[in-house]
Amino acid sequence: MAETAVPGTAKAARDAVRTVAPQLIDYTESVLFGDLWERPGLTPRDRSLATVAALVALGRTEQLPSHLTRALNNGLTWEEIGELITHLAFYAGWPAAMSAGRVAAAVRAEKTA
């Protein structure tokens, strides 16, 4: 798998997890990003939209920074990400959307600094 396929701080996270669950990282690299993300049924942009929506809805904010970066690299805009978070406030709950909004704001600030 090309290193550019896993953006931002994802490599550091993988390296840390590899020390306790190396097979999980092997599956992450070979099956999740090496197979699932490469399937032709959805564009990478659509996969990113679905993934970010799931992470927001489930409150998985720790995973959001790397997937927001991936989403931007796959063609989503900050405006679309903002609309997604706003839309999900009504389906996933206001606290989930507010938490995701804070993470997105931090990622955006880091990228524009």
Short mmCIF file of the C-alpha atoms (twelve columns), coordinates in Angstrom:
data_MODEL
# 
_entry.id   MODEL 
# 
loop_
_atom_site.group_PDB 
_atom_site.id 
_atom_site.type_symbol 
_atom_site.label_atom_id 
_atom_site.label_alt_id 
_atom_site.label_comp_id 
_atom_site.label_asym_id 
_atom_site.label_seq_id 
_atom_site.Cartn_x 
_atom_site.Cartn_y 
_atom_site.Cartn_z 
_atom_site.pdbx_PDB_model_num 
ATOM 1   C CA . MET A 1   0.000   0.000  0.000  1 
ATOM 2   C CA . ALA A 2   1.322   3.424  -0.904 1 
ATOM 3   C CA . GLU A 3   2.086   5.614  2.096  1 
ATOM 4   C CA . THR A 4   0.051   8.458  0.595  1 
ATOM 5   C CA . ALA A 5   -3.072  6.294  0.979  1 
ATOM 6   C CA . VAL A 6   -3.062  6.921  4.739  1 
ATOM 7   C CA . PRO A 7   -2.916  10.660 5.385  1 
ATOM 8   C CA . GLY A 8   -1.823  12.801 8.296  1 
ATOM 9   C CA . THR A 9   -1.364  11.293 11.718 1 
ATOM 10  C CA . ALA A 10  -2.737  7.915  10.697 1 
ATOM 11  C CA . LYS A 11  0.773   6.471  10.333 1 
ATOM 12  C CA . ALA A 12  1.674   7.378  13.918 1 
ATOM 13  C CA . ALA A 13  -1.577  5.806  15.120 1 
ATOM 14  C CA . ARG A 14  -0.925  2.648  13.110 1 
ATOM 15  C CA . ASP A 15  2.620   2.427  14.453 1 
ATOM 16  C CA . ALA A 16  1.350   2.702  18.045 1 
ATOM 17  C CA . VAL A 17  -1.387  0.109  17.586 1 
ATOM 18  C CA . ARG A 18  1.016   -2.224 15.756 1 
ATOM 19  C CA . THR A 19  2.924   -2.665 19.049 1 
ATOM 20  C CA . VAL A 20  -0.099  -4.356 20.662 1 
ATOM 21  C CA . ALA A 21  -2.204  -5.605 17.741 1 
ATOM 22  C CA . PRO A 22  -0.013  -6.060 14.678 1 
ATOM 23  C CA . GLN A 23  -2.563  -8.204 12.856 1 
ATOM 24  C CA . LEU A 24  -5.184  -5.447 13.174 1 
ATOM 25  C CA . ILE A 25  -2.832  -3.104 11.333 1 
ATOM 26  C CA . ASP A 26  -2.100  -5.754 8.708  1 
ATOM 27  C CA . TYR A 27  -5.861  -6.086 8.097  1 
ATOM 28  C CA . THR A 28  -6.236  -2.314 8.072  1 
ATOM 29  C CA . GLU A 29  -3.584  -1.935 5.392  1 
ATOM 30  C CA . SER A 30  -4.356  -4.972 3.252  1 
ATOM 31  C CA . VAL A 31  -8.116  -5.452 3.566  1 
ATOM 32  C CA . LEU A 32  -9.603  -2.097 4.583  1 
ATOM 33  C CA . PHE A 33  -7.428  0.281  2.576  1 
ATOM 34  C CA . GLY A 34  -5.971  -2.244 0.139  1 
ATOM 35  C CA . ASP A 35  -9.254  -3.899 -0.868 1 
ATOM 36  C CA . LEU A 36  -12.427 -2.259 0.443  1 
ATOM 37  C CA . TRP A 37  -11.409 1.322  -0.365 1 
ATOM 38  C CA . GLU A 38  -10.350 0.217  -3.867 1 
ATOM 39  C CA . ARG A 39  -13.621 -1.483 -4.857 1 
ATOM 40  C CA . PRO A 40  -15.249 0.045  -7.943 1 
ATOM 41  C CA . GLY A 41  -18.805 0.299  -6.551 1 
ATOM 42  C CA . LEU A 42  -18.262 3.739  -4.961 1 
ATOM 43  C CA . THR A 43  -15.884 6.519  -5.817 1 
ATOM 44  C CA . PRO A 44  -13.237 7.364  -3.214 1 
ATOM 45  C CA . ARG A 45  -15.139 10.631 -2.634 1 
ATOM 46  C CA . ASP A 46  -18.371 8.756  -1.895 1 
ATOM 47  C CA . ARG A 47  -16.551 6.312  0.384  1 
ATOM 48  C CA . SER A 48  -15.101 9.252  2.293  1 
ATOM 49  C CA . LEU A 49  -18.536 10.875 2.602  1 
ATOM 50  C CA . ALA A 50  -19.996 7.634  3.962  1 
ATOM 51  C CA . THR A 51  -17.059 7.058  6.307  1 
ATOM 52  C CA . VAL A 52  -17.073 10.576 7.747  1 
ATOM 53  C CA . ALA A 53  -20.856 10.362 8.205  1 
ATOM 54  C CA . ALA A 54  -20.521 7.060  10.073 1 
ATOM 55  C CA . LEU A 55  -17.733 8.397  12.289 1 
ATOM 56  C CA . VAL A 56  -19.737 11.521 13.124 1 
ATOM 57  C CA . ALA A 57  -22.918 9.554  13.825 1 
ATOM 58  C CA . LEU A 58  -21.097 7.071  16.034 1 
ATOM 59  C CA . GLY A 59  -19.132 9.752  17.876 1 
ATOM 60  C CA . ARG A 60  -15.791 8.331  16.780 1 
ATOM 61  C CA . THR A 61  -14.030 11.693 16.828 1 
ATOM 62  C CA . GLU A 62  -10.569 10.196 17.365 1 
ATOM 63  C CA . GLN A 63  -10.736 8.754  13.851 1 
ATOM 64  C CA . LEU A 64  -12.098 11.926 12.246 1 
ATOM 65  C CA . PRO A 65  -8.874  13.901 11.615 1 
ATOM 66  C CA . SER A 66  -7.316  11.335 9.306  1 
ATOM 67  C CA . HIS A 67  -10.611 10.644 7.548  1 
ATOM 68  C CA . LEU A 68  -11.322 14.355 7.101  1 
ATOM 69  C CA . THR A 69  -7.906  14.675 5.488  1 
ATOM 70  C CA . ARG A 70  -8.654  11.681 3.284  1 
ATOM 71  C CA . ALA A 71  -12.064 13.159 2.410  1 
ATOM 72  C CA . LEU A 72  -10.475 16.437 1.319  1 
ATOM 73  C CA . ASN A 73  -7.895  14.534 -0.712 1 
ATOM 74  C CA . ASN A 74  -10.759 12.573 -2.289 1 
ATOM 75  C CA . GLY A 75  -12.547 15.717 -3.418 1 
ATOM 76  C CA . LEU A 76  -14.886 16.771 -0.614 1 
ATOM 77  C CA . THR A 77  -14.856 20.460 0.244  1 
ATOM 78  C CA . TRP A 78  -14.991 22.131 3.637  1 
ATOM 79  C CA . GLU A 79  -18.434 23.424 2.707  1 
ATOM 80  C CA . GLU A 80  -19.665 19.876 2.043  1 
ATOM 81  C CA . ILE A 81  -18.146 18.643 5.296  1 
ATOM 82  C CA . GLY A 82  -19.917 21.452 7.151  1 
ATOM 83  C CA . GLU A 83  -23.226 20.572 5.475  1 
ATOM 84  C CA . LEU A 84  -22.732 16.905 6.347  1 
ATOM 85  C CA . ILE A 85  -22.115 17.702 10.012 1 
ATOM 86  C CA . THR A 86  -25.128 20.029 10.111 1 
ATOM 87  C CA . HIS A 87  -27.360 17.449 8.435  1 
ATOM 88  C CA . LEU A 88  -26.237 14.753 10.854 1 
ATOM 89  C CA . ALA A 89  -27.134 16.910 13.858 1 
ATOM 90  C CA . PHE A 90  -30.757 16.014 13.168 1 
ATOM 91  C CA . TYR A 91  -30.123 12.295 12.650 1 
ATOM 92  C CA . ALA A 92  -27.187 11.492 14.931 1 
ATOM 93  C CA . GLY A 93  -27.767 14.110 17.612 1 
ATOM 94  C CA . TRP A 94  -26.606 17.589 18.397 1 
ATOM 95  C CA . PRO A 95  -23.727 16.506 20.688 1 
ATOM 96  C CA . ALA A 96  -22.271 14.228 17.997 1 
ATOM 97  C CA . ALA A 97  -22.433 17.024 15.435 1 
ATOM 98  C CA . MET A 98  -20.955 19.617 17.800 1 
ATOM 99  C CA . SER A 99  -18.077 17.286 18.699 1 
ATOM 100 C CA . ALA A 100 -17.432 16.583 15.027 1 
ATOM 101 C CA . GLY A 101 -17.599 20.291 14.256 1 
ATOM 102 C CA . ARG A 102 -14.907 21.017 16.829 1 
ATOM 103 C CA . VAL A 103 -12.656 18.321 15.362 1 
ATOM 104 C CA . ALA A 104 -13.275 19.599 11.828 1 
ATOM 105 C CA . ALA A 105 -12.476 23.163 12.911 1 
ATOM 106 C CA . ALA A 106 -9.191  22.008 14.457 1 
ATOM 107 C CA . VAL A 107 -8.240  20.061 11.332 1 
ATOM 108 C CA . ARG A 108 -9.106  23.030 9.127  1 
ATOM 109 C CA . ALA A 109 -7.081  25.401 11.305 1 
ATOM 110 C CA . GLU A 110 -4.110  23.040 11.184 1 
ATOM 111 C CA . LYS A 111 -4.318  22.823 7.393  1 
ATOM 112 C CA . THR A 112 -4.569  26.587 6.904  1 
ATOM 113 C CA . ALA A 113 -1.832  27.486 9.413  1 
# 
